[in-house]
Amino acid sequence: GSSLRDFARPDGELGYFSKQFAVYGREGEPCGCGGTVHRYVEGGRSTFWCPACQK
C-alpha cells in the first residue's frame, strides 16, 4: 500500500514516488493500452487498475 498524501522520508523530505503510478487517481479515464481505468475501494483504501492490460 501507499500513503500518498502524507508520505515523508526519514529526513523529512516529502516522497514523490506516486509520480511513478500509471493509473492512480484516474478512474474512468483511458489507460495507455486503450482500456478504461477502474477503481475498487475496500477498508477505505483505493486500488486502481486497467482490466484490459492488468489480468
PDBQT receptor file of N, H, CA, C and O in Angstrom, charges set to zero:
ATOM      1  N   GLY A   1       0.815  -1.194   0.000  1.00  0.00    +0.000 N 
ATOM      2  CA  GLY A   1       0.000   0.000   0.000  1.00  0.00    +0.000 C 
ATOM      3  C   GLY A   1       0.852   1.249   0.000  1.00  0.00    +0.000 C 
ATOM      4  O   GLY A   1       2.052   1.193   0.271  1.00  0.00    +0.000 OA
ATOM      5  N   SER A   2       0.247   2.346  -0.296  1.00  0.00    +0.000 N 
ATOM      6  H   SER A   2      -0.727   2.391  -0.516  1.00  0.00    +0.000 HD
ATOM      7  CA  SER A   2       0.948   3.626  -0.340  1.00  0.00    +0.000 C 
ATOM      8  C   SER A   2       0.114   4.695   0.330  1.00  0.00    +0.000 C 
ATOM      9  O   SER A   2      -1.093   4.783   0.103  1.00  0.00    +0.000 OA
ATOM     10  N   SER A   3       0.744   5.497   1.145  1.00  0.00    +0.000 N 
ATOM     11  H   SER A   3       1.724   5.426   1.330  1.00  0.00    +0.000 HD
ATOM     12  CA  SER A   3       0.088   6.643   1.771  1.00  0.00    +0.000 C 
ATOM     13  C   SER A   3       0.580   7.885   1.045  1.00  0.00    +0.000 C 
ATOM     14  O   SER A   3       1.540   8.525   1.473  1.00  0.00    +0.000 OA
ATOM     15  N   LEU A   4      -0.073   8.216  -0.038  1.00  0.00    +0.000 N 
ATOM     16  H   LEU A   4      -0.853   7.696  -0.386  1.00  0.00    +0.000 HD
ATOM     17  CA  LEU A   4       0.428   9.237  -0.941  1.00  0.00    +0.000 C 
ATOM     18  C   LEU A   4       0.436  10.640  -0.365  1.00  0.00    +0.000 C 
ATOM     19  O   LEU A   4       1.390  11.387  -0.587  1.00  0.00    +0.000 OA
ATOM     20  N   ARG A   5      -0.576  11.009   0.352  1.00  0.00    +0.000 N 
ATOM     21  H   ARG A   5      -1.351  10.403   0.532  1.00  0.00    +0.000 HD
ATOM     22  CA  ARG A   5      -0.702  12.399   0.773  1.00  0.00    +0.000 C 
ATOM     23  C   ARG A   5       0.208  12.777   1.935  1.00  0.00    +0.000 C 
ATOM     24  O   ARG A   5       0.539  13.950   2.108  1.00  0.00    +0.000 OA
ATOM     25  N   ASP A   6       0.617  11.786   2.736  1.00  0.00    +0.000 N 
ATOM     26  H   ASP A   6       0.348  10.833   2.596  1.00  0.00    +0.000 HD
ATOM     27  CA  ASP A   6       1.397  12.131   3.923  1.00  0.00    +0.000 C 
ATOM     28  C   ASP A   6       2.731  11.394   4.005  1.00  0.00    +0.000 C 
ATOM     29  O   ASP A   6       3.337  11.351   5.075  1.00  0.00    +0.000 OA
ATOM     30  N   PHE A   7       3.189  10.828   2.928  1.00  0.00    +0.000 N 
ATOM     31  H   PHE A   7       2.696  10.862   2.059  1.00  0.00    +0.000 HD
ATOM     32  CA  PHE A   7       4.453  10.093   2.948  1.00  0.00    +0.000 C 
ATOM     33  C   PHE A   7       5.627  11.061   3.037  1.00  0.00    +0.000 C 
ATOM     34  O   PHE A   7       5.695  12.041   2.297  1.00  0.00    +0.000 OA
ATOM     35  N   ALA A   8       6.538  10.776   3.943  1.00  0.00    +0.000 N 
ATOM     36  H   ALA A   8       6.482   9.980   4.545  1.00  0.00    +0.000 HD
ATOM     37  CA  ALA A   8       7.775  11.561   4.051  1.00  0.00    +0.000 C 
ATOM     38  C   ALA A   8       8.928  10.610   4.327  1.00  0.00    +0.000 C 
ATOM     39  O   ALA A   8       8.765   9.594   5.003  1.00  0.00    +0.000 OA
ATOM     40  N   ARG A   9      10.079  10.947   3.803  1.00  0.00    +0.000 N 
ATOM     41  H   ARG A   9      10.211  11.772   3.254  1.00  0.00    +0.000 HD
ATOM     42  CA  ARG A   9      11.265  10.142   4.036  1.00  0.00    +0.000 C 
ATOM     43  C   ARG A   9      11.761  10.398   5.466  1.00  0.00    +0.000 C 
ATOM     44  O   ARG A   9      11.334  11.362   6.101  1.00  0.00    +0.000 OA
ATOM     45  N   PRO A  10      12.647   9.553   5.972  1.00  0.00    +0.000 N 
ATOM     46  CA  PRO A  10      13.152   9.754   7.343  1.00  0.00    +0.000 C 
ATOM     47  C   PRO A  10      13.794  11.124   7.563  1.00  0.00    +0.000 C 
ATOM     48  O   PRO A  10      13.798  11.630   8.685  1.00  0.00    +0.000 OA
ATOM     49  N   ASP A  11      14.340  11.729   6.499  1.00  0.00    +0.000 N 
ATOM     50  H   ASP A  11      14.338  11.318   5.588  1.00  0.00    +0.000 HD
ATOM     51  CA  ASP A  11      14.951  13.056   6.642  1.00  0.00    +0.000 C 
ATOM     52  C   ASP A  11      13.917  14.185   6.596  1.00  0.00    +0.000 C 
ATOM     53  O   ASP A  11      14.276  15.359   6.687  1.00  0.00    +0.000 OA
ATOM     54  N   GLY A  12      12.625  13.829   6.453  1.00  0.00    +0.000 N 
ATOM     55  H   GLY A  12      12.333  12.875   6.379  1.00  0.00    +0.000 HD
ATOM     56  CA  GLY A  12      11.553  14.817   6.448  1.00  0.00    +0.000 C 
ATOM     57  C   GLY A  12      11.146  15.297   5.074  1.00  0.00    +0.000 C 
ATOM     58  O   GLY A  12      10.115  15.954   4.930  1.00  0.00    +0.000 OA
ATOM     59  N   GLU A  13      11.941  14.980   4.050  1.00  0.00    +0.000 N 
ATOM     60  H   GLU A  13      12.779  14.446   4.166  1.00  0.00    +0.000 HD
ATOM     61  CA  GLU A  13      11.591  15.386   2.693  1.00  0.00    +0.000 C 
ATOM     62  C   GLU A  13      10.390  14.578   2.211  1.00  0.00    +0.000 C 
ATOM     63  O   GLU A  13      10.304  13.373   2.445  1.00  0.00    +0.000 OA
ATOM     64  N   LEU A  14       9.464  15.257   1.535  1.00  0.00    +0.000 N 
ATOM     65  H   LEU A  14       9.534  16.236   1.344  1.00  0.00    +0.000 HD
ATOM     66  CA  LEU A  14       8.278  14.572   1.027  1.00  0.00    +0.000 C 
ATOM     67  C   LEU A  14       8.668  13.575  -0.057  1.00  0.00    +0.000 C 
ATOM     68  O   LEU A  14       9.562  13.831  -0.864  1.00  0.00    +0.000 OA
ATOM     69  N   GLY A  15       7.991  12.450  -0.063  1.00  0.00    +0.000 N 
ATOM     70  H   GLY A  15       7.265  12.242   0.592  1.00  0.00    +0.000 HD
ATOM     71  CA  GLY A  15       8.246  11.435  -1.075  1.00  0.00    +0.000 C 
ATOM     72  C   GLY A  15       7.397  11.668  -2.309  1.00  0.00    +0.000 C 
ATOM     73  O   GLY A  15       6.216  11.995  -2.196  1.00  0.00    +0.000 OA
ATOM     74  N   TYR A  16       7.971  11.508  -3.464  1.00  0.00    +0.000 N 
ATOM     75  H   TYR A  16       8.931  11.242  -3.557  1.00  0.00    +0.000 HD
ATOM     76  CA  TYR A  16       7.241  11.745  -4.699  1.00  0.00    +0.000 C 
ATOM     77  C   TYR A  16       7.154  10.479  -5.535  1.00  0.00    +0.000 C 
ATOM     78  O   TYR A  16       7.057  10.547  -6.760  1.00  0.00    +0.000 OA
ATOM     79  N   PHE A  17       7.187   9.315  -4.876  1.00  0.00    +0.000 N 
ATOM     80  H   PHE A  17       7.266   9.260  -3.880  1.00  0.00    +0.000 HD
ATOM     81  CA  PHE A  17       7.102   8.048  -5.587  1.00  0.00    +0.000 C 
ATOM     82  C   PHE A  17       5.771   7.873  -6.293  1.00  0.00    +0.000 C 
ATOM     83  O   PHE A  17       5.663   7.042  -7.194  1.00  0.00    +0.000 OA
ATOM     84  N   SER A  18       4.758   8.629  -5.912  1.00  0.00    +0.000 N 
ATOM     85  H   SER A  18       4.846   9.304  -5.180  1.00  0.00    +0.000 HD
ATOM     86  CA  SER A  18       3.441   8.495  -6.539  1.00  0.00    +0.000 C 
ATOM     87  C   SER A  18       3.473   8.875  -8.013  1.00  0.00    +0.000 C 
ATOM     88  O   SER A  18       2.592   8.472  -8.772  1.00  0.00    +0.000 OA
ATOM     89  N   LYS A  19       4.478   9.644  -8.430  1.00  0.00    +0.000 N 
ATOM     90  H   LYS A  19       5.194   9.971  -7.813  1.00  0.00    +0.000 HD
ATOM     91  CA  LYS A  19       4.574  10.031  -9.838  1.00  0.00    +0.000 C 
ATOM     92  C   LYS A  19       4.880   8.840 -10.726  1.00  0.00    +0.000 C 
ATOM     93  O   LYS A  19       4.747   8.926 -11.946  1.00  0.00    +0.000 OA
ATOM     94  N   GLN A  20       5.291   7.723 -10.124  1.00  0.00    +0.000 N 
ATOM     95  H   GLN A  20       5.399   7.653  -9.133  1.00  0.00    +0.000 HD
ATOM     96  CA  GLN A  20       5.601   6.518 -10.883  1.00  0.00    +0.000 C 
ATOM     97  C   GLN A  20       4.347   5.698 -11.192  1.00  0.00    +0.000 C 
ATOM     98  O   GLN A  20       4.408   4.780 -12.010  1.00  0.00    +0.000 OA
ATOM     99  N   PHE A  21       3.223   6.003 -10.565  1.00  0.00    +0.000 N 
ATOM    100  H   PHE A  21       3.173   6.749  -9.900  1.00  0.00    +0.000 HD
ATOM    101  CA  PHE A  21       2.000   5.247 -10.774  1.00  0.00    +0.000 C 
ATOM    102  C   PHE A  21       1.352   5.645 -12.092  1.00  0.00    +0.000 C 
ATOM    103  O   PHE A  21       1.168   6.832 -12.360  1.00  0.00    +0.000 OA
ATOM    104  N   ALA A  22       1.008   4.667 -12.911  1.00  0.00    +0.000 N 
ATOM    105  H   ALA A  22       1.158   3.702 -12.693  1.00  0.00    +0.000 HD
ATOM    106  CA  ALA A  22       0.460   4.951 -14.240  1.00  0.00    +0.000 C 
ATOM    107  C   ALA A  22      -1.041   5.239 -14.215  1.00  0.00    +0.000 C 
ATOM    108  O   ALA A  22      -1.530   5.980 -15.067  1.00  0.00    +0.000 OA
ATOM    109  N   VAL A  23      -1.787   4.670 -13.255  1.00  0.00    +0.000 N 
ATOM    110  H   VAL A  23      -1.389   4.069 -12.562  1.00  0.00    +0.000 HD
ATOM    111  CA  VAL A  23      -3.243   4.832 -13.285  1.00  0.00    +0.000 C 
ATOM    112  C   VAL A  23      -3.836   5.380 -11.991  1.00  0.00    +0.000 C 
ATOM    113  O   VAL A  23      -5.050   5.573 -11.921  1.00  0.00    +0.000 OA
ATOM    114  N   TYR A  24      -3.030   5.638 -10.969  1.00  0.00    +0.000 N 
ATOM    115  H   TYR A  24      -2.044   5.482 -11.025  1.00  0.00    +0.000 HD
ATOM    116  CA  TYR A  24      -3.561   6.113  -9.693  1.00  0.00    +0.000 C 
ATOM    117  C   TYR A  24      -4.362   7.404  -9.878  1.00  0.00    +0.000 C 
ATOM    118  O   TYR A  24      -3.890   8.359 -10.495  1.00  0.00    +0.000 OA
ATOM    119  N   GLY A  25      -5.577   7.416  -9.335  1.00  0.00    +0.000 N 
ATOM    120  H   GLY A  25      -5.961   6.640  -8.834  1.00  0.00    +0.000 HD
ATOM    121  CA  GLY A  25      -6.415   8.607  -9.377  1.00  0.00    +0.000 C 
ATOM    122  C   GLY A  25      -7.053   8.889 -10.721  1.00  0.00    +0.000 C 
ATOM    123  O   GLY A  25      -7.581   9.980 -10.934  1.00  0.00    +0.000 OA
ATOM    124  N   ARG A  26      -7.015   7.923 -11.638  1.00  0.00    +0.000 N 
ATOM    125  H   ARG A  26      -6.586   7.037 -11.465  1.00  0.00    +0.000 HD
ATOM    126  CA  ARG A  26      -7.523   8.168 -12.990  1.00  0.00    +0.000 C 
ATOM    127  C   ARG A  26      -8.752   7.312 -13.309  1.00  0.00    +0.000 C 
ATOM    128  O   ARG A  26      -8.927   6.898 -14.455  1.00  0.00    +0.000 OA
ATOM    129  N   GLU A  27      -9.591   7.045 -12.332  1.00  0.00    +0.000 N 
ATOM    130  H   GLU A  27      -9.449   7.381 -11.402  1.00  0.00    +0.000 HD
ATOM    131  CA  GLU A  27     -10.799   6.239 -12.542  1.00  0.00    +0.000 C 
ATOM    132  C   GLU A  27     -11.633   6.789 -13.694  1.00  0.00    +0.000 C 
ATOM    133  O   GLU A  27     -11.916   7.986 -13.748  1.00  0.00    +0.000 OA
ATOM    134  N   GLY A  28     -12.023   5.911 -14.613  1.00  0.00    +0.000 N 
ATOM    135  H   GLY A  28     -11.793   4.938 -14.569  1.00  0.00    +0.000 HD
ATOM    136  CA  GLY A  28     -12.861   6.291 -15.741  1.00  0.00    +0.000 C 
ATOM    137  C   GLY A  28     -12.098   6.858 -16.922  1.00  0.00    +0.000 C 
ATOM    138  O   GLY A  28     -12.672   7.043 -17.995  1.00  0.00    +0.000 OA
ATOM    139  N   GLU A  29     -10.823   7.135 -16.746  1.00  0.00    +0.000 N 
ATOM    140  H   GLU A  29     -10.357   6.985 -15.874  1.00  0.00    +0.000 HD
ATOM    141  CA  GLU A  29     -10.005   7.681 -17.833  1.00  0.00    +0.000 C 
ATOM    142  C   GLU A  29      -9.390   6.544 -18.650  1.00  0.00    +0.000 C 
ATOM    143  O   GLU A  29      -9.307   5.412 -18.175  1.00  0.00    +0.000 OA
ATOM    144  N   PRO A  30      -8.962   6.843 -19.867  1.00  0.00    +0.000 N 
ATOM    145  CA  PRO A  30      -8.351   5.802 -20.682  1.00  0.00    +0.000 C 
ATOM    146  C   PRO A  30      -6.952   5.439 -20.185  1.00  0.00    +0.000 C 
ATOM    147  O   PRO A  30      -6.187   6.295 -19.740  1.00  0.00    +0.000 OA
ATOM    148  N   CYS A  31      -6.646   4.158 -20.272  1.00  0.00    +0.000 N 
ATOM    149  H   CYS A  31      -7.268   3.463 -20.633  1.00  0.00    +0.000 HD
ATOM    150  CA  CYS A  31      -5.305   3.655 -19.971  1.00  0.00    +0.000 C 
ATOM    151  C   CYS A  31      -4.477   3.785 -21.248  1.00  0.00    +0.000 C 
ATOM    152  O   CYS A  31      -5.034   3.970 -22.330  1.00  0.00    +0.000 OA
ATOM    153  N   GLY A  32      -3.190   3.693 -21.134  1.00  0.00    +0.000 N 
ATOM    154  H   GLY A  32      -2.737   3.543 -20.255  1.00  0.00    +0.000 HD
ATOM    155  CA  GLY A  32      -2.315   3.762 -22.295  1.00  0.00    +0.000 C 
ATOM    156  C   GLY A  32      -2.547   2.643 -23.288  1.00  0.00    +0.000 C 
ATOM    157  O   GLY A  32      -2.191   2.770 -24.460  1.00  0.00    +0.000 OA
ATOM    158  N   CYS A  33      -3.149   1.532 -22.830  1.00  0.00    +0.000 N 
ATOM    159  H   CYS A  33      -3.439   1.429 -21.879  1.00  0.00    +0.000 HD
ATOM    160  CA  CYS A  33      -3.398   0.394 -23.709  1.00  0.00    +0.000 C 
ATOM    161  C   CYS A  33      -4.714   0.530 -24.476  1.00  0.00    +0.000 C 
ATOM    162  O   CYS A  33      -5.001  -0.259 -25.376  1.00  0.00    +0.000 OA
ATOM    163  N   GLY A  34      -5.509   1.535 -24.113  1.00  0.00    +0.000 N 
ATOM    164  H   GLY A  34      -5.276   2.176 -23.382  1.00  0.00    +0.000 HD
ATOM    165  CA  GLY A  34      -6.807   1.717 -24.763  1.00  0.00    +0.000 C 
ATOM    166  C   GLY A  34      -7.978   1.274 -23.895  1.00  0.00    +0.000 C 
ATOM    167  O   GLY A  34      -9.131   1.547 -24.229  1.00  0.00    +0.000 OA
ATOM    168  N   GLY A  35      -7.696   0.591 -22.780  1.00  0.00    +0.000 N 
ATOM    169  H   GLY A  35      -6.760   0.370 -22.508  1.00  0.00    +0.000 HD
ATOM    170  CA  GLY A  35      -8.744   0.184 -21.839  1.00  0.00    +0.000 C 
ATOM    171  C   GLY A  35      -9.164   1.365 -20.976  1.00  0.00    +0.000 C 
ATOM    172  O   GLY A  35      -8.740   2.498 -21.204  1.00  0.00    +0.000 OA
ATOM    173  N   THR A  36     -10.007   1.086 -19.977  1.00  0.00    +0.000 N 
ATOM    174  H   THR A  36     -10.352   0.166 -19.792  1.00  0.00    +0.000 HD
ATOM    175  CA  THR A  36     -10.501   2.121 -19.072  1.00  0.00    +0.000 C 
ATOM    176  C   THR A  36     -10.053   1.798 -17.653  1.00  0.00    +0.000 C 
ATOM    177  O   THR A  36     -10.143   0.649 -17.222  1.00  0.00    +0.000 OA
ATOM    178  N   VAL A  37      -9.570   2.804 -16.922  1.00  0.00    +0.000 N 
ATOM    179  H   VAL A  37      -9.497   3.737 -17.273  1.00  0.00    +0.000 HD
ATOM    180  CA  VAL A  37      -9.102   2.625 -15.552  1.00  0.00    +0.000 C 
ATOM    181  C   VAL A  37     -10.299   2.437 -14.626  1.00  0.00    +0.000 C 
ATOM    182  O   VAL A  37     -11.273   3.187 -14.692  1.00  0.00    +0.000 OA
ATOM    183  N   HIS A  38     -10.214   1.429 -13.765  1.00  0.00    +0.000 N 
ATOM    184  H   HIS A  38      -9.423   0.819 -13.712  1.00  0.00    +0.000 HD
ATOM    185  CA  HIS A  38     -11.256   1.126 -12.786  1.00  0.00    +0.000 C 
ATOM    186  C   HIS A  38     -10.716   1.389 -11.388  1.00  0.00    +0.000 C 
ATOM    187  O   HIS A  38      -9.506   1.474 -11.178  1.00  0.00    +0.000 OA
ATOM    188  N   ARG A  39     -11.651   1.518 -10.421  1.00  0.00    +0.000 N 
ATOM    189  H   ARG A  39     -12.634   1.449 -10.592  1.00  0.00    +0.000 HD
ATOM    190  CA  ARG A  39     -11.284   1.740  -9.024  1.00  0.00    +0.000 C 
ATOM    191  C   ARG A  39     -12.073   0.785  -8.149  1.00  0.00    +0.000 C 
ATOM    192  O   ARG A  39     -13.265   0.564  -8.361  1.00  0.00    +0.000 OA
ATOM    193  N   TYR A  40     -11.385   0.217  -7.155  1.00  0.00    +0.000 N 
ATOM    194  H   TYR A  40     -10.416   0.396  -6.982  1.00  0.00    +0.000 HD
ATOM    195  CA  TYR A  40     -12.016  -0.649  -6.164  1.00  0.00    +0.000 C 
ATOM    196  C   TYR A  40     -11.640  -0.106  -4.789  1.00  0.00    +0.000 C 
ATOM    197  O   TYR A  40     -10.468   0.178  -4.539  1.00  0.00    +0.000 OA
ATOM    198  N   VAL A  41     -12.621   0.042  -3.892  1.00  0.00    +0.000 N 
ATOM    199  H   VAL A  41     -13.572  -0.188  -4.096  1.00  0.00    +0.000 HD
ATOM    200  CA  VAL A  41     -12.363   0.553  -2.547  1.00  0.00    +0.000 C 
ATOM    201  C   VAL A  41     -12.708  -0.525  -1.534  1.00  0.00    +0.000 C 
ATOM    202  O   VAL A  41     -13.788  -1.115  -1.571  1.00  0.00    +0.000 OA
ATOM    203  N   GLU A  42     -11.770  -0.771  -0.629  1.00  0.00    +0.000 N 
ATOM    204  H   GLU A  42     -10.893  -0.292  -0.599  1.00  0.00    +0.000 HD
ATOM    205  CA  GLU A  42     -12.015  -1.724   0.464  1.00  0.00    +0.000 C 
ATOM    206  C   GLU A  42     -11.295  -1.212   1.702  1.00  0.00    +0.000 C 
ATOM    207  O   GLU A  42     -10.103  -0.908   1.664  1.00  0.00    +0.000 OA
ATOM    208  N   GLY A  43     -12.030  -1.122   2.791  1.00  0.00    +0.000 N 
ATOM    209  H   GLY A  43     -12.999  -1.369   2.822  1.00  0.00    +0.000 HD
ATOM    210  CA  GLY A  43     -11.436  -0.662   4.039  1.00  0.00    +0.000 C 
ATOM    211  C   GLY A  43     -10.869   0.746   3.949  1.00  0.00    +0.000 C 
ATOM    212  O   GLY A  43      -9.885   1.061   4.617  1.00  0.00    +0.000 OA
ATOM    213  N   GLY A  44     -11.476   1.590   3.135  1.00  0.00    +0.000 N 
ATOM    214  H   GLY A  44     -12.276   1.334   2.592  1.00  0.00    +0.000 HD
ATOM    215  CA  GLY A  44     -11.026   2.957   3.000  1.00  0.00    +0.000 C 
ATOM    216  C   GLY A  44      -9.799   3.136   2.115  1.00  0.00    +0.000 C 
ATOM    217  O   GLY A  44      -9.275   4.244   2.001  1.00  0.00    +0.000 OA
ATOM    218  N   ARG A  45      -9.337   2.060   1.490  1.00  0.00    +0.000 N 
ATOM    219  H   ARG A  45      -9.762   1.159   1.583  1.00  0.00    +0.000 HD
ATOM    220  CA  ARG A  45      -8.164   2.126   0.601  1.00  0.00    +0.000 C 
ATOM    221  C   ARG A  45      -8.618   1.898  -0.829  1.00  0.00    +0.000 C 
ATOM    222  O   ARG A  45      -9.481   1.056  -1.076  1.00  0.00    +0.000 OA
ATOM    223  N   SER A  46      -8.056   2.631  -1.767  1.00  0.00    +0.000 N 
ATOM    224  H   SER A  46      -7.355   3.316  -1.566  1.00  0.00    +0.000 HD
ATOM    225  CA  SER A  46      -8.423   2.505  -3.174  1.00  0.00    +0.000 C 
ATOM    226  C   SER A  46      -7.364   1.727  -3.949  1.00  0.00    +0.000 C 
ATOM    227  O   SER A  46      -6.166   1.843  -3.693  1.00  0.00    +0.000 OA
ATOM    228  N   THR A  47      -7.833   0.945  -4.884  1.00  0.00    +0.000 N 
ATOM    229  H   THR A  47      -8.806   0.850  -5.092  1.00  0.00    +0.000 HD
ATOM    230  CA  THR A  47      -6.964   0.249  -5.831  1.00  0.00    +0.000 C 
ATOM    231  C   THR A  47      -7.420   0.653  -7.216  1.00  0.00    +0.000 C 
ATOM    232  O   THR A  47      -8.606   0.567  -7.532  1.00  0.00    +0.000 OA
ATOM    233  N   PHE A  48      -6.493   1.090  -8.040  1.00  0.00    +0.000 N 
ATOM    234  H   PHE A  48      -5.529   1.160  -7.784  1.00  0.00    +0.000 HD
ATOM    235  CA  PHE A  48      -6.790   1.484  -9.422  1.00  0.00    +0.000 C 
ATOM    236  C   PHE A  48      -6.109   0.498 -10.353  1.00  0.00    +0.000 C 
ATOM    237  O   PHE A  48      -4.959   0.124 -10.126  1.00  0.00    +0.000 OA
ATOM    238  N   TRP A  49      -6.817   0.067 -11.413  1.00  0.00    +0.000 N 
ATOM    239  H   TRP A  49      -7.752   0.370 -11.597  1.00  0.00    +0.000 HD
ATOM    240  CA  TRP A  49      -6.246  -0.879 -12.366  1.00  0.00    +0.000 C 
ATOM    241  C   TRP A  49      -6.971  -0.810 -13.689  1.00  0.00    +0.000 C 
ATOM    242  O   TRP A  49      -8.082  -0.288 -13.776  1.00  0.00    +0.000 OA
ATOM    243  N   CYS A  50      -6.336  -1.338 -14.716  1.00  0.00    +0.000 N 
ATOM    244  H   CYS A  50      -5.434  -1.762 -14.645  1.00  0.00    +0.000 HD
ATOM    245  CA  CYS A  50      -6.944  -1.464 -16.027  1.00  0.00    +0.000 C 
ATOM    246  C   CYS A  50      -7.141  -2.945 -16.298  1.00  0.00    +0.000 C 
ATOM    247  O   CYS A  50      -6.162  -3.680 -16.426  1.00  0.00    +0.000 OA
ATOM    248  N   PRO A  51      -8.398  -3.402 -16.390  1.00  0.00    +0.000 N 
ATOM    249  CA  PRO A  51      -8.633  -4.827 -16.616  1.00  0.00    +0.000 C 
ATOM    250  C   PRO A  51      -8.192  -5.301 -18.009  1.00  0.00    +0.000 C 
ATOM    251  O   PRO A  51      -8.080  -6.504 -18.241  1.00  0.00    +0.000 OA
ATOM    252  N   ALA A  52      -7.944  -4.377 -18.924  1.00  0.00    +0.000 N 
ATOM    253  H   ALA A  52      -8.035  -3.399 -18.735  1.00  0.00    +0.000 HD
ATOM    254  CA  ALA A  52      -7.512  -4.783 -20.260  1.00  0.00    +0.000 C 
ATOM    255  C   ALA A  52      -6.041  -5.192 -20.276  1.00  0.00    +0.000 C 
ATOM    256  O   ALA A  52      -5.661  -6.095 -21.021  1.00  0.00    +0.000 OA
ATOM    257  N   CYS A  53      -5.211  -4.541 -19.467  1.00  0.00    +0.000 N 
ATOM    258  H   CYS A  53      -5.519  -3.807 -18.862  1.00  0.00    +0.000 HD
ATOM    259  CA  CYS A  53      -3.773  -4.875 -19.501  1.00  0.00    +0.000 C 
ATOM    260  C   CYS A  53      -3.246  -5.423 -18.181  1.00  0.00    +0.000 C 
ATOM    261  O   CYS A  53      -2.093  -5.850 -18.123  1.00  0.00    +0.000 OA
ATOM    262  N   GLN A  54      -4.054  -5.426 -17.116  1.00  0.00    +0.000 N 
ATOM    263  H   GLN A  54      -4.990  -5.079 -17.164  1.00  0.00    +0.000 HD
ATOM    264  CA  GLN A  54      -3.647  -5.996 -15.837  1.00  0.00    +0.000 C 
ATOM    265  C   GLN A  54      -4.593  -7.129 -15.499  1.00  0.00    +0.000 C 
ATOM    266  O   GLN A  54      -5.675  -6.905 -14.957  1.00  0.00    +0.000 OA
ATOM    267  N   LYS A  55      -4.191  -8.320 -15.812  1.00  0.00    +0.000 N 
ATOM    268  H   LYS A  55      -3.311  -8.502 -16.252  1.00  0.00    +0.000 HD
ATOM    269  CA  LYS A  55      -5.051  -9.504 -15.588  1.00  0.00    +0.000 C 
ATOM    270  C   LYS A  55      -4.984  -9.958 -14.161  1.00  0.00    +0.000 C 
ATOM    271  O   LYS A  55      -5.638 -10.933 -13.792  1.00  0.00    +0.000 OA
TER     272      LYS A  55
